[in-house]
Amino acid sequence: MNASALMAQREVIDTLGGLLEGNERFRAGEPRFKRDIESARRAAPSQNPKAAVFTCVDSRVTAESVFDCDFGQLAVIRTAGHVPDRAAVGSLEFVVSELGVPLIVVLGHERCGAVGAALSAVEEKSHDPRAGYLVEQLWQPAAQALEEAPDEAEPLAMRLQIQRTVADLKRRENLKDAMIVGAAYSLDTGEVTLVDE
């Protein structure tokens, strides 16, 4: 690895460390950023996000708060269960290629409704047409979790979906310039922990 590539990799690792430090401030109740109208005005002329967060649509998971970031610091893409559909992947490709975002964090969370729906469908052995696309996309991690750890199926299914999403994104040619990591958010403690592949 040449010197400039090594320096770029260190910057991405520093960015990830900064996000985790922001999560510590969030958990301690000591946020640095107010995210008020003045902050919005300062960020209005242009954007230069340092990372992208691909997370769930769950209203309890707001990436800017969880990582204590201000306007313009994160590009946030959401789908239920962070299922990497075409629009989500296209959005991630856009922020990497057009905005130069070097880091993507796939952020799952406990008690995810989409994962819960998939677990229920697998247990009932029914592909309910009302559940549709999301249950279909989350069927594999839900089935694996129920088989491997029925008493801990929900947290395991969430972790498996994080790992699966990270692996999917790493295979994408248009995302090869970004570091992609998985993380899990605890609704109860507010803590973000990295998830091994």
C-alpha positions as CSV (number, residue, x, y, z in Angstrom):
1,M,0.0,0.0,0.0
2,N,1.4,3.4,-1.0
3,A,1.8,6.3,1.3
4,S,-1.3,8.2,0.1
5,A,-3.5,5.1,0.3
6,L,-2.2,4.5,3.8
7,M,-2.9,8.1,4.8
8,A,-6.5,7.9,3.3
9,Q,-7.1,4.6,5.3
10,R,-5.9,6.3,8.5
11,E,-8.3,9.2,7.9
12,V,-11.2,6.8,7.4
13,I,-10.3,5.0,10.6
14,D,-10.1,8.4,12.4
15,T,-13.6,9.2,11.0
16,L,-15.0,6.0,12.4
17,G,-13.3,6.7,15.8
18,G,-14.9,10.2,15.7
19,L,-18.3,8.7,15.2
20,L,-17.8,6.3,18.1
21,E,-16.6,9.3,20.3
22,G,-19.8,11.1,19.2
23,N,-21.8,8.1,20.4
24,E,-20.0,8.3,23.8
25,R,-21.0,12.0,24.1
26,F,-24.6,11.1,23.1
27,R,-24.8,8.3,25.8
28,A,-23.3,10.7,28.4
29,G,-25.9,13.3,27.6
30,E,-23.2,15.8,26.6
31,P,-23.8,16.4,22.8
32,R,-21.5,18.8,21.1
33,F,-24.0,19.8,18.4
34,K,-27.4,21.5,19.0
35,R,-28.6,21.1,15.4
36,D,-30.6,24.3,15.6
37,I,-31.4,26.7,12.8
38,E,-28.1,28.5,13.1
39,S,-26.3,25.2,12.5
40,A,-28.5,24.5,9.6
41,R,-27.7,27.9,8.0
42,R,-24.0,27.4,8.4
43,A,-24.2,24.1,6.6
44,A,-26.6,25.3,3.9
45,P,-24.1,26.5,1.2
46,S,-22.6,23.1,0.6
47,Q,-22.2,19.6,2.0
48,N,-19.2,17.5,2.7
49,P,-20.3,14.5,4.7
50,K,-17.5,12.5,6.4
51,A,-19.5,9.3,6.4
52,A,-22.7,7.6,5.3
53,V,-25.0,5.7,7.6
54,F,-27.2,3.1,6.1
55,T,-29.8,2.3,8.8
56,C,-33.4,1.4,9.4
57,V,-36.5,3.6,9.1
58,D,-37.2,3.1,12.8
59,S,-38.2,6.5,14.3
60,R,-36.1,5.7,17.4
61,V,-32.8,5.5,15.5
62,T,-31.6,8.9,14.3
63,A,-28.1,8.6,13.2
64,E,-27.2,12.3,13.6
65,S,-28.2,12.1,17.3
66,V,-26.7,8.7,17.9
67,F,-23.3,9.8,16.6
68,D,-23.7,13.4,17.8
69,C,-23.1,14.9,14.3
70,D,-24.2,18.3,13.0
71,F,-25.9,19.2,9.7
72,G,-23.9,18.2,6.7
73,Q,-21.6,15.7,8.5
74,L,-23.5,12.5,7.7
75,A,-25.4,11.2,4.6
76,V,-28.1,9.0,6.0
77,I,-29.9,6.4,3.9
78,R,-32.8,4.4,5.4
79,T,-34.8,1.3,4.5
80,A,-36.7,-0.9,6.9
81,G,-34.3,-3.5,8.2
82,H,-31.6,-1.7,6.2
83,V,-32.5,-3.9,3.2
84,P,-30.2,-2.9,0.4
85,D,-32.7,-2.3,-2.4
86,R,-31.8,-0.5,-5.6
87,A,-32.7,3.0,-4.4
88,A,-30.6,2.5,-1.2
89,V,-27.6,1.1,-3.1
90,G,-27.9,3.8,-5.7
91,S,-27.9,6.5,-3.0
92,L,-24.8,5.0,-1.4
93,E,-23.1,4.9,-4.8
94,F,-24.0,8.5,-5.3
95,V,-22.6,9.7,-2.0
96,V,-19.4,7.7,-2.5
97,S,-18.8,8.8,-6.1
98,E,-20.2,12.3,-6.1
99,L,-19.6,13.5,-2.5
100,G,-16.4,11.5,-1.9
101,V,-17.7,9.8,1.2
102,P,-15.0,7.3,2.3
103,L,-16.9,5.4,5.1
104,I,-20.3,3.6,5.1
105,V,-21.7,2.4,8.5
106,V,-24.4,-0.2,8.3
107,L,-26.3,0.5,11.5
108,G,-28.8,-2.1,12.7
109,H,-30.7,-2.0,16.0
110,E,-32.5,-4.2,18.5
111,R,-36.3,-4.8,18.4
112,C,-36.4,-4.0,14.6
113,G,-40.0,-4.3,13.4
114,A,-39.0,-5.6,10.0
115,V,-36.8,-8.3,11.5
116,G,-39.6,-9.2,13.9
117,A,-42.0,-9.6,11.0
118,A,-39.6,-11.9,9.2
119,L,-39.1,-14.0,12.4
120,S,-42.9,-14.3,12.8
121,A,-43.3,-15.3,9.1
122,V,-40.6,-17.9,9.4
123,E,-42.0,-19.3,12.6
124,E,-45.5,-19.5,11.0
125,K,-44.0,-20.8,7.8
126,S,-46.0,-18.4,5.8
127,H,-45.1,-15.9,3.2
128,D,-47.9,-13.5,4.0
129,P,-48.5,-11.4,0.9
130,R,-49.1,-8.4,3.1
131,A,-45.6,-8.7,4.5
132,G,-44.2,-8.8,1.0
133,Y,-40.8,-7.6,-0.1
134,L,-39.2,-6.9,3.3
135,V,-40.1,-10.3,4.8
136,E,-38.8,-12.0,1.6
137,Q,-35.5,-10.0,1.9
138,L,-35.1,-10.8,5.6
139,W,-36.2,-14.4,5.5
140,Q,-32.7,-15.9,5.3
141,P,-31.2,-14.2,8.4
142,A,-34.5,-14.8,10.3
143,A,-34.5,-18.5,9.4
144,Q,-30.9,-18.9,10.3
145,A,-31.3,-17.2,13.7
146,L,-34.3,-19.4,14.6
147,E,-32.4,-22.5,13.7
148,E,-29.2,-21.5,15.5
149,A,-30.5,-19.8,18.6
150,P,-34.3,-19.9,19.0
151,D,-34.1,-18.2,22.4
152,E,-32.0,-15.3,21.1
153,A,-33.4,-15.2,17.6
154,E,-34.1,-11.5,17.4
155,P,-30.7,-10.1,18.3
156,L,-29.0,-12.8,16.2
157,A,-31.2,-12.1,13.2
158,M,-30.3,-8.4,13.5
159,R,-26.6,-9.2,13.6
160,L,-26.9,-11.6,10.7
161,Q,-28.7,-8.9,8.7
162,I,-26.0,-6.4,9.5
163,Q,-23.3,-8.8,8.3
164,R,-25.3,-9.8,5.2
165,T,-25.8,-6.1,4.3
166,V,-22.1,-5.3,4.8
167,A,-21.1,-8.3,2.6
168,D,-23.6,-7.3,-0.1
169,L,-22.3,-3.7,-0.2
170,K,-18.7,-4.8,-0.3
171,R,-19.4,-6.8,-3.5
172,R,-20.6,-3.7,-5.3
173,E,-18.0,-2.3,-7.7
174,N,-19.2,1.3,-7.3
175,L,-18.6,1.1,-3.5
176,K,-15.1,-0.3,-3.7
177,D,-13.5,3.0,-2.7
178,A,-15.4,3.2,0.6
179,M,-14.7,1.3,3.9
180,I,-17.8,-0.5,4.9
181,V,-18.4,-1.5,8.5
182,G,-21.3,-3.0,10.5
183,A,-22.6,-1.7,13.8
184,A,-25.5,-2.3,16.2
185,Y,-27.4,0.3,18.2
186,S,-29.0,-0.5,21.6
187,L,-32.3,1.2,22.0
188,D,-32.0,0.8,25.8
189,T,-28.4,2.1,26.4
190,G,-27.8,4.2,23.3
191,E,-24.5,2.4,22.7
192,V,-23.2,1.6,19.2
193,T,-20.9,-1.4,18.9
194,L,-19.1,-2.6,15.9
195,V,-20.2,-5.9,14.4
196,D,-17.6,-8.3,13.2
197,E,-18.0,-9.8,9.7
